[in-house]
Amino acid sequence: MEKQPDRAEKYRRSVPSPTLEDVATRAGVSTATVSRCLNNPSKVAKTTRERVLEAVRTLGYAPNFGAQALAAKRTNTFGAIIPTMENAIFARGLQAFQEELQRNGITLLVASSSYTPELEEQQIRGLVARGADALLLIGHARAPQVYEFLDDRQVPYVITWTYEDFQSRISIGFDNRKAMKCLAERVISLGHRNIALITSQRKDNDRASHRCEGIQDAMALHGIDPEGLRIVETPYTISNGADAFASLMESDPRPTAVLCGNDVLAAGALLQARKMNLDVPGDVSITGFDDIEIAQIVTPALTTVHVPHREMGKGAARLLLGMRNGQMPTSSTELEAHVVLRDSLGPAPRM
């Protein structure tokens, strides 16, 4: 006996999928307006947009993005590859990036490379294979073949979280070396000479290496041997920051100021200082970098470097939208990062 189709299958067969024309008819607009509303919502009046979206929801319309991509030779999908999702270092910038893309009808795909160059290269190739129109990348440091791959396939990309005026690749970010130098100079001005750094691995991470160089620049400027900077490299987690701080406090002479490559490591250092009954900043000063929310809620509040997260994200989205449309920028954009003084930095203790 032949199997009879169930009710759901009968329904799927009997009810045709709503079309663009159906949405236009219900909303009382042209099909061009519906298309514009779905692809570039910011260019449609609010009342019209709400009417179209209500028709889309009521009818259950789902655009055939595959057909659109074939016709337009674009998918309206951008990719972003960030080094980690384990903490909030990149969250604020990525949020601003997505908001700006969403206003322009772009879908965002995000991948995390775990600070592994080989994995990042796989993710770049994978996003391009899936039709990503453009990519946001963090930092300049990657193998030449990755850039050759993107150039050969004419996929626009923007470098963020760094700015180097000698780089030919388009970027929007800040000078990590200069920003950390400003913080280190502030530390040195308070009498600190025994200085240490807790940082991520510097290999294949230009942001981390430049921040280290910024401290050494400040030391050299003030007559302190840059080779005397004690450095502990460790992954960006609170527990690793705590362990690194403990190891530094066991050294002789122990540092009077511990500068951290980001606020997450600095939060770990503060927790460990409390466990060791060390007063911050009376016994030792601790600083961070990034000025994410944790910098304000730890005790004492962290002296840190404020990074222009949202400006970078929004600016990167606008650059990529223009590049995707054939508008190549002539130069990179430098944003300002600045020192934020809070309670974790004080004068060097008298020895």
Protein Blocks (a to p, Z undefined) as FASTA:
>chain_A
ZZdddfklmmmmmmccddfklmmmmnopafklmmmmmmmmmlpcfklmmmmmmmmmmnop
acdfklmmmmnopahiacdddfbfkbmklmmmmmmmmmmmmmnopacddddeklpaklmm
mmmmmmmmnopabdcdehjbdcfklmmmmmmnopacddehiacfkbmbdcddddfklmmm
mmmmmmmmnopabdcdddddfehpaklmmmmmmmmmmmmmnopafklpccddddddfklm
mmmmmmmmmpccddfbdcdfbfklmmmmmmmmmmnopacfkloccddehjaaklmmpccd
dddddddfklmmmmmmmmmmmmmnopacfbdcdddddddddfkbccdddZZ
